[in-house]
Amino acid sequence: MRIPLLYRGEYSQWHERFMNYLEEQTYGEAMINSIQNDDQPLPIIAQVSLAGTAQNAP
């Protein structure tokens, strides 16, 4: 069973709570502006393979 707040398109309460949390933070206004203006690029996740690099690998 899924929590009703997590259904697609039902994030308004989470959004409001998160924005209220940000407003209480030291740099909350700057963080909110950054989120709303899309100033920060999304993080890039890279997968690195270390296979074959260890000297004593089995």
mmCIF file of the N, C-alpha and C atoms, coordinates in Angstrom:
data_MODEL
# 
_entry.id   MODEL 
# 
loop_
_atom_site.group_PDB 
_atom_site.id 
_atom_site.type_symbol 
_atom_site.label_atom_id 
_atom_site.label_alt_id 
_atom_site.label_comp_id 
_atom_site.label_asym_id 
_atom_site.label_entity_id 
_atom_site.label_seq_id 
_atom_site.pdbx_PDB_ins_code 
_atom_site.Cartn_x 
_atom_site.Cartn_y 
_atom_site.Cartn_z 
_atom_site.occupancy 
_atom_site.B_iso_or_equiv 
_atom_site.pdbx_formal_charge 
_atom_site.auth_seq_id 
_atom_site.auth_comp_id 
_atom_site.auth_asym_id 
_atom_site.auth_atom_id 
_atom_site.pdbx_PDB_model_num 
ATOM 1   N N  . MET A 1 1  ? 0.847  -1.186  0.000   1.00 0.00 ? 1  MET A N  1 
ATOM 2   C CA . MET A 1 1  ? 0.000  0.000   0.000   1.00 0.00 ? 1  MET A CA 1 
ATOM 3   C C  . MET A 1 1  ? 0.888  1.244   0.000   1.00 0.00 ? 1  MET A C  1 
ATOM 4   N N  . ARG A 1 2  ? 0.603  2.161   -0.888  1.00 0.00 ? 2  ARG A N  1 
ATOM 5   C CA . ARG A 1 2  ? 1.393  3.383   -0.994  1.00 0.00 ? 2  ARG A CA 1 
ATOM 6   C C  . ARG A 1 2  ? 0.778  4.486   -0.151  1.00 0.00 ? 2  ARG A C  1 
ATOM 7   N N  . ILE A 1 3  ? 1.627  5.327   0.382   1.00 0.00 ? 3  ILE A N  1 
ATOM 8   C CA . ILE A 1 3  ? 1.166  6.483   1.136   1.00 0.00 ? 3  ILE A CA 1 
ATOM 9   C C  . ILE A 1 3  ? 0.536  7.464   0.150   1.00 0.00 ? 3  ILE A C  1 
ATOM 10  N N  . PRO A 1 4  ? -0.660 7.981   0.417   1.00 0.00 ? 4  PRO A N  1 
ATOM 11  C CA . PRO A 1 4  ? -1.335 8.871   -0.537  1.00 0.00 ? 4  PRO A CA 1 
ATOM 12  C C  . PRO A 1 4  ? -0.496 10.065  -0.975  1.00 0.00 ? 4  PRO A C  1 
ATOM 13  N N  . LEU A 1 5  ? 0.358  10.596  -0.097  1.00 0.00 ? 5  LEU A N  1 
ATOM 14  C CA . LEU A 1 5  ? 1.165  11.754  -0.473  1.00 0.00 ? 5  LEU A CA 1 
ATOM 15  C C  . LEU A 1 5  ? 2.191  11.424  -1.549  1.00 0.00 ? 5  LEU A C  1 
ATOM 16  N N  . LEU A 1 6  ? 2.463  10.139  -1.755  1.00 0.00 ? 6  LEU A N  1 
ATOM 17  C CA . LEU A 1 6  ? 3.488  9.762   -2.713  1.00 0.00 ? 6  LEU A CA 1 
ATOM 18  C C  . LEU A 1 6  ? 2.927  9.414   -4.091  1.00 0.00 ? 6  LEU A C  1 
ATOM 19  N N  . TYR A 1 7  ? 1.612  9.471   -4.264  1.00 0.00 ? 7  TYR A N  1 
ATOM 20  C CA . TYR A 1 7  ? 1.051  9.246   -5.585  1.00 0.00 ? 7  TYR A CA 1 
ATOM 21  C C  . TYR A 1 7  ? 1.505  10.344  -6.535  1.00 0.00 ? 7  TYR A C  1 
ATOM 22  N N  . ARG A 1 8  ? 1.600  10.015  -7.796  1.00 0.00 ? 8  ARG A N  1 
ATOM 23  C CA . ARG A 1 8  ? 2.056  10.974  -8.804  1.00 0.00 ? 8  ARG A CA 1 
ATOM 24  C C  . ARG A 1 8  ? 1.211  12.243  -8.753  1.00 0.00 ? 8  ARG A C  1 
ATOM 25  N N  . GLY A 1 9  ? 1.896  13.365  -8.688  1.00 0.00 ? 9  GLY A N  1 
ATOM 26  C CA . GLY A 1 9  ? 1.219  14.655  -8.682  1.00 0.00 ? 9  GLY A CA 1 
ATOM 27  C C  . GLY A 1 9  ? 0.719  15.105  -7.322  1.00 0.00 ? 9  GLY A C  1 
ATOM 28  N N  . GLU A 1 10 ? 0.985  14.347  -6.284  1.00 0.00 ? 10 GLU A N  1 
ATOM 29  C CA . GLU A 1 10 ? 0.500  14.692  -4.947  1.00 0.00 ? 10 GLU A CA 1 
ATOM 30  C C  . GLU A 1 10 ? 1.653  15.107  -4.038  1.00 0.00 ? 10 GLU A C  1 
ATOM 31  N N  . TYR A 1 11 ? 2.505  15.980  -4.515  1.00 0.00 ? 11 TYR A N  1 
ATOM 32  C CA . TYR A 1 11 ? 3.671  16.390  -3.746  1.00 0.00 ? 11 TYR A CA 1 
ATOM 33  C C  . TYR A 1 11 ? 3.524  17.775  -3.128  1.00 0.00 ? 11 TYR A C  1 
ATOM 34  N N  . SER A 1 12 ? 2.354  18.377  -3.224  1.00 0.00 ? 12 SER A N  1 
ATOM 35  C CA . SER A 1 12 ? 2.198  19.755  -2.766  1.00 0.00 ? 12 SER A CA 1 
ATOM 36  C C  . SER A 1 12 ? 2.493  19.906  -1.280  1.00 0.00 ? 12 SER A C  1 
ATOM 37  N N  . GLN A 1 13 ? 2.063  18.958  -0.450  1.00 0.00 ? 13 GLN A N  1 
ATOM 38  C CA . GLN A 1 13 ? 2.338  19.066  0.983   1.00 0.00 ? 13 GLN A CA 1 
ATOM 39  C C  . GLN A 1 13 ? 3.825  18.904  1.266   1.00 0.00 ? 13 GLN A C  1 
ATOM 40  N N  . TRP A 1 14 ? 4.486  17.997  0.556   1.00 0.00 ? 14 TRP A N  1 
ATOM 41  C CA . TRP A 1 14 ? 5.930  17.819  0.751   1.00 0.00 ? 14 TRP A CA 1 
ATOM 42  C C  . TRP A 1 14 ? 6.675  19.069  0.306   1.00 0.00 ? 14 TRP A C  1 
ATOM 43  N N  . HIS A 1 15 ? 6.246  19.640  -0.818  1.00 0.00 ? 15 HIS A N  1 
ATOM 44  C CA . HIS A 1 15 ? 6.876  20.852  -1.332  1.00 0.00 ? 15 HIS A CA 1 
ATOM 45  C C  . HIS A 1 15 ? 6.739  21.982  -0.320  1.00 0.00 ? 15 HIS A C  1 
ATOM 46  N N  . GLU A 1 16 ? 5.548  22.139  0.224   1.00 0.00 ? 16 GLU A N  1 
ATOM 47  C CA . GLU A 1 16 ? 5.306  23.199  1.200   1.00 0.00 ? 16 GLU A CA 1 
ATOM 48  C C  . GLU A 1 16 ? 6.146  22.992  2.459   1.00 0.00 ? 16 GLU A C  1 
ATOM 49  N N  . ARG A 1 17 ? 6.215  21.770  2.943   1.00 0.00 ? 17 ARG A N  1 
ATOM 50  C CA . ARG A 1 17 ? 7.013  21.480  4.142   1.00 0.00 ? 17 ARG A CA 1 
ATOM 51  C C  . ARG A 1 17 ? 8.492  21.740  3.894   1.00 0.00 ? 17 ARG A C  1 
ATOM 52  N N  . PHE A 1 18 ? 8.977  21.340  2.724   1.00 0.00 ? 18 PHE A N  1 
ATOM 53  C CA . PHE A 1 18 ? 10.385 21.536  2.400   1.00 0.00 ? 18 PHE A CA 1 
ATOM 54  C C  . PHE A 1 18 ? 10.713 23.022  2.297   1.00 0.00 ? 18 PHE A C  1 
ATOM 55  N N  . MET A 1 19 ? 9.847  23.797  1.656   1.00 0.00 ? 19 MET A N  1 
ATOM 56  C CA . MET A 1 19 ? 10.076 25.233  1.535   1.00 0.00 ? 19 MET A CA 1 
ATOM 57  C C  . MET A 1 19 ? 10.025 25.912  2.903   1.00 0.00 ? 19 MET A C  1 
ATOM 58  N N  . ASN A 1 20 ? 9.120  25.468  3.769   1.00 0.00 ? 20 ASN A N  1 
ATOM 59  C CA . ASN A 1 20 ? 9.073  26.010  5.133   1.00 0.00 ? 20 ASN A CA 1 
ATOM 60  C C  . ASN A 1 20 ? 10.363 25.698  5.878   1.00 0.00 ? 20 ASN A C  1 
ATOM 61  N N  . TYR A 1 21 ? 10.872 24.486  5.691   1.00 0.00 ? 21 TYR A N  1 
ATOM 62  C CA . TYR A 1 21 ? 12.142 24.108  6.315   1.00 0.00 ? 21 TYR A CA 1 
ATOM 63  C C  . TYR A 1 21 ? 13.266 25.009  5.813   1.00 0.00 ? 21 TYR A C  1 
ATOM 64  N N  . LEU A 1 22 ? 13.327 25.220  4.493   1.00 0.00 ? 22 LEU A N  1 
ATOM 65  C CA . LEU A 1 22 ? 14.386 26.055  3.930   1.00 0.00 ? 22 LEU A CA 1 
ATOM 66  C C  . LEU A 1 22 ? 14.314 27.482  4.458   1.00 0.00 ? 22 LEU A C  1 
ATOM 67  N N  . GLU A 1 23 ? 13.107 28.004  4.609   1.00 0.00 ? 23 GLU A N  1 
ATOM 68  C CA . GLU A 1 23 ? 12.948 29.373  5.104   1.00 0.00 ? 23 GLU A CA 1 
ATOM 69  C C  . GLU A 1 23 ? 13.540 29.545  6.493   1.00 0.00 ? 23 GLU A C  1 
ATOM 70  N N  . GLU A 1 24 ? 13.573 28.468  7.271   1.00 0.00 ? 24 GLU A N  1 
ATOM 71  C CA . GLU A 1 24 ? 14.098 28.536  8.630   1.00 0.00 ? 24 GLU A CA 1 
ATOM 72  C C  . GLU A 1 24 ? 15.623 28.436  8.678   1.00 0.00 ? 24 GLU A C  1 
ATOM 73  N N  . GLN A 1 25 ? 16.256 28.069  7.575   1.00 0.00 ? 25 GLN A N  1 
ATOM 74  C CA . GLN A 1 25 ? 17.701 27.886  7.548   1.00 0.00 ? 25 GLN A CA 1 
ATOM 75  C C  . GLN A 1 25 ? 18.419 29.224  7.366   1.00 0.00 ? 25 GLN A C  1 
ATOM 76  N N  . THR A 1 26 ? 19.696 29.240  7.722   1.00 0.00 ? 26 THR A N  1 
ATOM 77  C CA . THR A 1 26 ? 20.500 30.457  7.654   1.00 0.00 ? 26 THR A CA 1 
ATOM 78  C C  . THR A 1 26 ? 20.493 31.069  6.256   1.00 0.00 ? 26 THR A C  1 
ATOM 79  N N  . TYR A 1 27 ? 20.726 30.250  5.242   1.00 0.00 ? 27 TYR A N  1 
ATOM 80  C CA . TYR A 1 27 ? 20.762 30.740  3.863   1.00 0.00 ? 27 TYR A CA 1 
ATOM 81  C C  . TYR A 1 27 ? 19.529 30.270  3.098   1.00 0.00 ? 27 TYR A C  1 
ATOM 82  N N  . GLY A 1 28 ? 18.410 30.175  3.798   1.00 0.00 ? 28 GLY A N  1 
ATOM 83  C CA . GLY A 1 28 ? 17.188 29.639  3.207   1.00 0.00 ? 28 GLY A CA 1 
ATOM 84  C C  . GLY A 1 28 ? 16.708 30.388  1.990   1.00 0.00 ? 28 GLY A C  1 
ATOM 85  N N  . GLU A 1 29 ? 16.718 31.709  2.052   1.00 0.00 ? 29 GLU A N  1 
ATOM 86  C CA . GLU A 1 29 ? 16.236 32.497  0.913   1.00 0.00 ? 29 GLU A CA 1 
ATOM 87  C C  . GLU A 1 29 ? 17.096 32.251  -0.323  1.00 0.00 ? 29 GLU A C  1 
ATOM 88  N N  . ALA A 1 30 ? 18.400 32.185  -0.133  1.00 0.00 ? 30 ALA A N  1 
ATOM 89  C CA . ALA A 1 30 ? 19.303 31.922  -1.256  1.00 0.00 ? 30 ALA A CA 1 
ATOM 90  C C  . ALA A 1 30 ? 19.072 30.518  -1.820  1.00 0.00 ? 30 ALA A C  1 
ATOM 91  N N  . MET A 1 31 ? 18.836 29.543  -0.940  1.00 0.00 ? 31 MET A N  1 
ATOM 92  C CA . MET A 1 31 ? 18.585 28.178  -1.404  1.00 0.00 ? 31 MET A CA 1 
ATOM 93  C C  . MET A 1 31 ? 17.281 28.107  -2.188  1.00 0.00 ? 31 MET A C  1 
ATOM 94  N N  . ILE A 1 32 ? 16.244 28.770  -1.690  1.00 0.00 ? 32 ILE A N  1 
ATOM 95  C CA . ILE A 1 32 ? 14.954 28.774  -2.384  1.00 0.00 ? 32 ILE A CA 1 
ATOM 96  C C  . ILE A 1 32 ? 15.090 29.435  -3.750  1.00 0.00 ? 32 ILE A C  1 
ATOM 97  N N  . ASN A 1 33 ? 15.779 30.559  -3.821  1.00 0.00 ? 33 ASN A N  1 
ATOM 98  C CA . ASN A 1 33 ? 15.985 31.232  -5.109  1.00 0.00 ? 33 ASN A CA 1 
ATOM 99  C C  . ASN A 1 33 ? 16.748 30.344  -6.073  1.00 0.00 ? 33 ASN A C  1 
ATOM 100 N N  . SER A 1 34 ? 17.742 29.642  -5.571  1.00 0.00 ? 34 SER A N  1 
ATOM 101 C CA . SER A 1 34 ? 18.528 28.756  -6.411  1.00 0.00 ? 34 SER A CA 1 
ATOM 102 C C  . SER A 1 34 ? 17.667 27.627  -6.972  1.00 0.00 ? 34 SER A C  1 
ATOM 103 N N  . ILE A 1 35 ? 16.815 27.057  -6.122  1.00 0.00 ? 35 ILE A N  1 
ATOM 104 C CA . ILE A 1 35 ? 15.935 25.974  -6.566  1.00 0.00 ? 35 ILE A CA 1 
ATOM 105 C C  . ILE A 1 35 ? 14.924 26.492  -7.583  1.00 0.00 ? 35 ILE A C  1 
ATOM 106 N N  . GLN A 1 36 ? 14.303 27.616  -7.293  1.00 0.00 ? 36 GLN A N  1 
ATOM 107 C CA . GLN A 1 36 ? 13.265 28.145  -8.177  1.00 0.00 ? 36 GLN A CA 1 
ATOM 108 C C  . GLN A 1 36 ? 13.827 28.655  -9.495  1.00 0.00 ? 36 GLN A C  1 
ATOM 109 N N  . ASN A 1 37 ? 15.049 29.157  -9.494  1.00 0.00 ? 37 ASN A N  1 
ATOM 110 C CA . ASN A 1 37 ? 15.649 29.689  -10.718 1.00 0.00 ? 37 ASN A CA 1 
ATOM 111 C C  . ASN A 1 37 ? 16.477 28.658  -11.455 1.00 0.00 ? 37 ASN A C  1 
ATOM 112 N N  . ASP A 1 38 ? 16.558 27.446  -10.902 1.00 0.00 ? 38 ASP A N  1 
ATOM 113 C CA . ASP A 1 38 ? 17.318 26.355  -11.516 1.00 0.00 ? 38 ASP A CA 1 
ATOM 114 C C  . ASP A 1 38 ? 18.772 26.759  -11.749 1.00 0.00 ? 38 ASP A C  1 
ATOM 115 N N  . ASP A 1 39 ? 19.363 27.438  -10.735 1.00 0.00 ? 39 ASP A N  1 
ATOM 116 C CA . ASP A 1 39 ? 20.742 27.895  -10.842 1.00 0.00 ? 39 ASP A CA 1 
ATOM 117 C C  . ASP A 1 39 ? 21.761 26.767  -10.732 1.00 0.00 ? 39 ASP A C  1 
ATOM 118 N N  . GLN A 1 40 ? 21.395 25.714  -10.034 1.00 0.00 ? 40 GLN A N  1 
ATOM 119 C CA . GLN A 1 40 ? 22.337 24.628  -9.800  1.00 0.00 ? 40 GLN A CA 1 
ATOM 120 C C  . GLN A 1 40 ? 22.068 23.476  -10.756 1.00 0.00 ? 40 GLN A C  1 
ATOM 121 N N  . PRO A 1 41 ? 23.084 23.014  -11.468 1.00 0.00 ? 41 PRO A N  1 
ATOM 122 C CA . PRO A 1 41 ? 22.882 21.857  -12.345 1.00 0.00 ? 41 PRO A CA 1 
ATOM 123 C C  . PRO A 1 41 ? 22.663 20.598  -11.509 1.00 0.00 ? 41 PRO A C  1 
ATOM 124 N N  . LEU A 1 42 ? 21.978 19.636  -12.094 1.00 0.00 ? 42 LEU A N  1 
ATOM 125 C CA . LEU A 1 42 ? 21.780 18.375  -11.402 1.00 0.00 ? 42 LEU A CA 1 
ATOM 126 C C  . LEU A 1 42 ? 23.117 17.660  -11.256 1.00 0.00 ? 42 LEU A C  1 
ATOM 127 N N  . PRO A 1 43 ? 23.316 16.942  -10.159 1.00 0.00 ? 43 PRO A N  1 
ATOM 128 C CA . PRO A 1 43 ? 24.583 16.235  -9.980  1.00 0.00 ? 43 PRO A CA 1 
ATOM 129 C C  . PRO A 1 43 ? 24.743 15.134  -11.018 1.00 0.00 ? 43 PRO A C  1 
ATOM 130 N N  . ILE A 1 44 ? 25.966 14.906  -11.417 1.00 0.00 ? 44 ILE A N  1 
ATOM 131 C CA . ILE A 1 44 ? 26.276 13.858  -12.377 1.00 0.00 ? 44 ILE A CA 1 
ATOM 132 C C  . ILE A 1 44 ? 26.858 12.685  -11.608 1.00 0.00 ? 44 ILE A C  1 
ATOM 133 N N  . ILE A 1 45 ? 26.289 11.523  -11.825 1.00 0.00 ? 45 ILE A N  1 
ATOM 134 C CA . ILE A 1 45 ? 26.755 10.324  -11.140 1.00 0.00 ? 45 ILE A CA 1 
ATOM 135 C C  . ILE A 1 45 ? 27.504 9.481   -12.154 1.00 0.00 ? 45 ILE A C  1 
ATOM 136 N N  . ALA A 1 46 ? 28.748 9.191   -11.850 1.00 0.00 ? 46 ALA A N  1 
ATOM 137 C CA . ALA A 1 46 ? 29.567 8.389   -12.747 1.00 0.00 ? 46 ALA A CA 1 
ATOM 138 C C  . ALA A 1 46 ? 29.877 7.056   -12.088 1.00 0.00 ? 46 ALA A C  1 
ATOM 139 N N  . GLN A 1 47 ? 29.876 6.006   -12.885 1.00 0.00 ? 47 GLN A N  1 
ATOM 140 C CA . GLN A 1 47 ? 30.235 4.696   -12.379 1.00 0.00 ? 47 GLN A CA 1 
ATOM 141 C C  . GLN A 1 47 ? 31.640 4.386   -12.869 1.00 0.00 ? 47 GLN A C  1 
ATOM 142 N N  . VAL A 1 48 ? 32.493 4.026   -11.936 1.00 0.00 ? 48 VAL A N  1 
ATOM 143 C CA . VAL A 1 48 ? 33.878 3.738   -12.271 1.00 0.00 ? 48 VAL A CA 1 
ATOM 144 C C  . VAL A 1 48 ? 34.134 2.266   -12.020 1.00 0.00 ? 48 VAL A C  1 
ATOM 145 N N  . SER A 1 49 ? 34.714 1.610   -12.982 1.00 0.00 ? 49 SER A N  1 
ATOM 146 C CA . SER A 1 49 ? 35.037 0.199   -12.831 1.00 0.00 ? 49 SER A CA 1 
ATOM 147 C C  . SER A 1 49 ? 36.502 0.061   -12.447 1.00 0.00 ? 49 SER A C  1 
ATOM 148 N N  . LEU A 1 50 ? 36.749 -0.678  -11.388 1.00 0.00 ? 50 LEU A N  1 
ATOM 149 C CA . LEU A 1 50 ? 38.114 -0.912  -10.934 1.00 0.00 ? 50 LEU A CA 1 
ATOM 150 C C  . LEU A 1 50 ? 38.578 -2.321  -11.272 1.00 0.00 ? 50 LEU A C  1 
ATOM 151 N N  . ALA A 1 51 ? 37.829 -3.021  -12.087 1.00 0.00 ? 51 ALA A N  1 
ATOM 152 C CA . ALA A 1 51 ? 38.171 -4.397  -12.446 1.00 0.00 ? 51 ALA A CA 1 
ATOM 153 C C  . ALA A 1 51 ? 39.507 -4.439  -13.172 1.00 0.00 ? 51 ALA A C  1 
ATOM 154 N N  . GLY A 1 52 ? 40.341 -5.368  -12.760 1.00 0.00 ? 52 GLY A N  1 
ATOM 155 C CA . GLY A 1 52 ? 41.626 -5.561  -13.416 1.00 0.00 ? 52 GLY A CA 1 
ATOM 156 C C  . GLY A 1 52 ? 42.701 -4.590  -12.988 1.00 0.00 ? 52 GLY A C  1 
ATOM 157 N N  . THR A 1 53 ? 42.456 -3.772  -11.989 1.00 0.00 ? 53 THR A N  1 
ATOM 158 C CA . THR A 1 53 ? 43.467 -2.815  -11.569 1.00 0.00 ? 53 THR A CA 1 
ATOM 159 C C  . THR A 1 53 ? 44.235 -3.277  -10.343 1.00 0.00 ? 53 THR A C  1 
ATOM 160 N N  . ALA A 1 54 ? 43.694 -4.232  -9.602  1.00 0.00 ? 54 ALA A N  1 
ATOM 161 C CA . ALA A 1 54 ? 44.373 -4.695  -8.392  1.00 0.00 ? 54 ALA A CA 1 
ATOM 162 C C  . ALA A 1 54 ? 45.423 -5.743  -8.751  1.00 0.00 ? 54 ALA A C  1 
ATOM 163 N N  . GLN A 1 55 ? 46.569 -5.668  -8.129  1.00 0.00 ? 55 GLN A N  1 
ATOM 164 C CA . GLN A 1 55 ? 47.659 -6.598  -8.404  1.00 0.00 ? 55 GLN A CA 1 
ATOM 165 C C  . GLN A 1 55 ? 47.339 -8.019  -7.934  1.00 0.00 ? 55 GLN A C  1 
ATOM 166 N N  . ASN A 1 56 ? 46.661 -8.141  -6.794  1.00 0.00 ? 56 ASN A N  1 
ATOM 167 C CA . ASN A 1 56 ? 46.401 -9.454  -6.217  1.00 0.00 ? 56 ASN A CA 1 
ATOM 168 C C  . ASN A 1 56 ? 44.949 -9.884  -6.390  1.00 0.00 ? 56 ASN A C  1 
ATOM 169 N N  . ALA A 1 57 ? 44.289 -9.407  -7.395  1.00 0.00 ? 57 ALA A N  1 
ATOM 170 C CA . ALA A 1 57 ? 42.889 -9.762  -7.602  1.00 0.00 ? 57 ALA A CA 1 
ATOM 171 C C  . ALA A 1 57 ? 42.780 -11.218 -8.022  1.00 0.00 ? 57 ALA A C  1 
ATOM 172 N N  . PRO A 1 58 ? 41.780 -11.957 -7.517  1.00 0.00 ? 58 PRO A N  1 
ATOM 173 C CA . PRO A 1 58 ? 41.623 -13.378 -7.890  1.00 0.00 ? 58 PRO A CA 1 
ATOM 174 C C  . PRO A 1 58 ? 41.200 -13.541 -9.331  1.00 0.00 ? 58 PRO A C  1 
# 
